[in-house]
Amino acid sequence: MRSLLILLLSVCAAPALAAVGPYVGAIGGIATLSADAGSQTTTQGLTLSSYSPSNGGALNIFAGAHLHNYFSVQVNYVWNRNNLVLNSTSSNSGTFYQQARTSSQKAVIFDFLLYFRRRTSWIRPYLGTGGGVIHLVSRQERLIGAGGMPALPPPVFSSTRPVFRSHVGIDIRLFRELDFRYSFSEFIGKNDISKHLSPPAPRRLANFQNLFGFVVRF
């Protein structure tokens, strides 16, 4: 009985294994970081802080496998870089500063993708979600202005934290083994930029990416 069960499982699993389709790809585009602001009120006055990000470049290199007509797994290396302006002012002490910085993030993400059309379709929209680890580094570029003796952020600060990613996209077949891919993704994690404001700001860091590129199937 056991031998018969093993044989049946092997026969059922063989087509599924044969249907696995590996692929690699690269997509690039624009990264947009969320802004944040903080405030602190005391009997002596009010202190305000904020940072304002600019759009920057982003790159996602990935490899994966279509395990089923509607289900795939994917591992990603994602990079983005953005310019920031940090601000702080205090009516208590009469101090203020405005500082230009850069921020770069590198992440390794494992994703699950759910497609809405079969692998033989020319147009295949999908939803994806996953998690991983992201490393952030921020460096001071220049001090735009300052007054008094403000508490400035460190010239360089960094962090490595877990991150969650969700994304939607579409694969459009161009040739037998080549697809065009569009992806819109969002990273959500701890905000180590806000942590270095004075006073600190409360929101998590969101990283939105609009990406375009190509997928090569094997």
C-alpha positions as CSV (number, residue, x, y, z in Angstrom):
1,M,0.0,0.0,0.0
2,R,2.8,2.4,0.9
3,S,4.6,1.7,-2.4
4,L,1.4,2.4,-4.3
5,L,0.9,5.7,-2.5
6,I,4.5,6.8,-3.2
7,L,4.0,5.9,-6.9
8,L,0.8,7.9,-7.1
9,L,2.4,10.9,-5.5
10,S,5.4,10.7,-7.8
11,V,3.1,10.6,-10.9
12,C,1.1,13.6,-9.6
13,A,4.1,15.6,-8.7
14,A,6.0,15.0,-12.0
15,P,3.9,17.3,-14.2
16,A,4.0,20.1,-11.6
17,L,7.8,19.9,-11.4
18,A,8.1,19.9,-15.2
19,A,5.9,23.0,-15.3
20,V,8.2,25.1,-13.2
21,G,9.5,28.0,-15.3
22,P,12.5,30.0,-14.0
23,Y,13.1,33.6,-15.0
24,V,15.3,36.6,-14.3
25,G,14.8,40.3,-14.9
26,A,15.6,43.9,-14.1
27,I,13.4,46.9,-13.7
28,G,14.2,50.5,-12.9
29,G,12.5,53.8,-12.4
30,I,11.6,56.4,-9.7
31,A,11.5,56.0,-5.9
32,T,9.4,58.4,-3.8
33,L,9.9,58.5,0.0
34,S,7.3,59.7,2.4
35,A,7.9,62.9,4.3
36,D,7.4,63.4,8.1
37,A,7.3,66.2,10.7
38,G,7.5,66.4,14.5
39,S,6.6,68.9,17.2
40,Q,7.2,69.4,20.9
41,T,5.4,71.9,23.1
42,T,6.7,73.0,26.5
43,T,5.9,75.9,28.8
44,Q,8.9,77.7,27.3
45,G,7.7,77.4,23.7
46,L,7.5,75.2,20.6
47,T,10.0,73.1,18.7
48,L,9.3,71.9,15.1
49,S,11.1,69.5,12.8
50,S,10.5,68.0,9.4
51,Y,12.2,66.4,6.4
52,S,11.3,66.7,2.8
53,P,12.5,64.1,0.3
54,S,13.0,64.4,-3.5
55,N,12.3,61.7,-6.0
56,G,15.3,59.5,-6.9
57,G,16.3,56.5,-8.9
58,A,15.5,52.9,-8.1
59,L,16.6,49.5,-9.4
60,N,15.2,46.0,-8.8
61,I,17.1,42.9,-10.0
62,F,15.3,39.7,-9.5
63,A,15.1,35.9,-10.1
64,G,12.2,33.7,-9.7
65,A,10.1,30.7,-10.7
66,H,6.6,30.2,-12.0
67,L,5.4,27.3,-9.9
68,H,1.9,27.2,-11.3
69,N,-0.2,29.1,-13.8
70,Y,-1.2,31.5,-11.2
71,F,1.6,31.4,-8.5
72,S,5.3,32.4,-8.5
73,V,8.1,33.0,-6.1
74,Q,10.8,35.6,-6.5
75,V,13.9,36.9,-4.7
76,N,14.9,40.5,-5.2
77,Y,17.8,42.9,-4.8
78,V,16.4,46.5,-4.6
79,W,18.3,49.8,-4.5
80,N,17.2,53.4,-4.4
81,R,18.7,56.8,-3.6
82,N,17.0,60.1,-2.7
83,N,18.0,63.6,-1.6
84,L,16.6,65.0,1.6
85,V,16.3,68.4,3.3
86,L,16.0,68.3,7.1
87,N,14.7,71.2,9.1
88,S,14.3,72.1,12.8
89,T,13.5,75.3,14.6
90,S,12.9,76.1,18.3
91,S,11.3,79.1,19.9
92,N,12.6,78.0,23.3
93,S,16.3,78.6,22.4
94,G,16.0,80.6,19.2
95,T,18.0,77.9,17.3
96,F,17.3,76.5,13.9
97,Y,19.0,74.5,11.1
98,Q,18.3,73.4,7.5
99,Q,20.5,70.5,6.2
100,A,20.8,68.8,2.8
101,R,21.4,65.0,3.0
102,T,21.3,61.9,0.8
103,S,19.6,58.7,1.6
104,S,20.2,55.3,0.0
105,Q,18.5,52.0,0.7
106,K,19.5,48.4,-0.3
107,A,17.1,45.6,0.3
108,V,16.9,41.8,-0.2
109,I,13.3,40.7,-0.5
110,F,11.5,37.3,-0.9
111,D,8.2,37.7,-2.7
112,F,5.1,35.6,-3.5
113,L,3.3,36.6,-6.7
114,L,-0.3,35.8,-7.5
115,Y,-1.2,36.1,-11.2
116,F,-4.8,36.6,-12.6
117,R,-4.2,34.9,-16.0
118,R,-2.6,31.7,-17.1
119,R,1.1,31.6,-18.1
120,T,0.2,31.2,-21.8
121,S,-1.6,34.6,-21.8
122,W,0.0,37.6,-23.5
123,I,-1.0,40.0,-20.7
124,R,-0.7,38.9,-17.0
125,P,-1.6,41.3,-14.2
126,Y,-0.4,40.2,-10.7
127,L,-0.3,41.0,-7.0
128,G,2.8,40.5,-4.9
129,T,3.8,40.6,-1.3
130,G,6.8,39.7,0.7
131,G,9.4,40.7,3.3
132,G,13.1,40.9,3.9
133,V,15.9,43.1,5.2
134,I,16.7,46.7,4.2
135,H,19.8,48.7,4.9
136,L,19.6,52.5,5.0
137,V,22.5,55.0,4.9
138,S,22.1,58.8,5.1
139,R,25.0,61.2,4.7
140,Q,25.2,64.9,5.2
141,E,25.8,66.9,2.0
142,R,25.9,70.5,3.3
143,L,24.4,72.8,6.0
144,I,22.1,75.1,4.2
145,G,21.6,77.4,7.2
146,A,21.8,77.4,10.9
147,G,21.4,79.8,13.9
148,G,22.4,79.4,17.5
149,M,23.6,76.0,18.6
150,P,21.1,73.5,17.1
151,A,21.3,69.7,17.8
152,L,22.3,68.5,14.3
153,P,21.9,64.9,13.1
154,P,25.1,62.8,12.8
155,P,27.1,63.4,9.6
156,V,26.4,59.7,8.7
157,F,23.8,57.4,10.2
158,S,22.7,53.9,9.1
159,S,20.3,51.1,10.1
160,T,19.5,47.5,9.1
161,R,15.9,46.5,9.7
162,P,13.1,44.1,8.6
163,V,10.8,45.5,5.9
164,F,7.5,44.6,4.3
165,R,6.8,45.0,0.6
166,S,3.6,44.9,-1.4
167,H,3.3,45.5,-5.1
168,V,1.1,45.3,-8.2
169,G,2.2,44.9,-11.8
170,I,1.7,43.5,-15.2
171,D,3.8,41.3,-17.5
172,I,3.3,41.8,-21.2
173,R,4.7,39.2,-23.6
174,L,6.9,40.7,-26.3
175,F,8.6,37.5,-27.6
176,R,8.5,33.9,-26.7
177,E,11.0,34.2,-23.9
178,L,10.9,38.0,-23.2
179,D,8.3,40.0,-21.2
180,F,7.9,43.7,-20.5
181,R,7.1,44.3,-16.8
182,Y,5.6,47.3,-15.0
183,S,5.5,47.3,-11.2
184,F,4.3,49.7,-8.6
185,S,5.6,48.8,-5.1
186,E,5.5,50.1,-1.6
187,F,8.0,49.3,1.2
188,I,7.0,50.0,4.8
189,G,9.3,49.8,7.8
190,K,10.9,51.7,10.7
191,N,11.8,55.4,9.9
192,D,15.4,56.1,11.0
193,I,15.3,59.4,9.2
194,S,12.5,60.7,11.5
195,K,14.4,59.3,14.5
196,H,17.2,61.7,13.9
197,L,15.1,64.8,13.7
198,S,15.0,67.1,16.7
199,P,12.3,66.5,18.0
200,P,11.8,63.0,16.5
201,A,8.8,62.5,14.1
202,P,6.3,59.7,14.5
203,R,5.6,58.1,11.1
204,R,6.9,55.0,9.5
205,L,9.0,55.3,6.3
206,A,7.1,54.4,3.1
207,N,9.1,54.0,-0.1
208,F,7.0,54.0,-3.3
209,Q,8.5,52.8,-6.5
210,N,7.3,53.0,-10.2
211,L,9.5,50.6,-12.2
212,F,9.7,49.4,-15.8
213,G,11.9,46.7,-17.3
214,F,12.2,43.3,-18.8
215,V,11.8,39.6,-17.8
216,V,13.7,36.8,-19.5
217,R,12.0,33.3,-19.2
218,F,13.8,30.0,-19.5
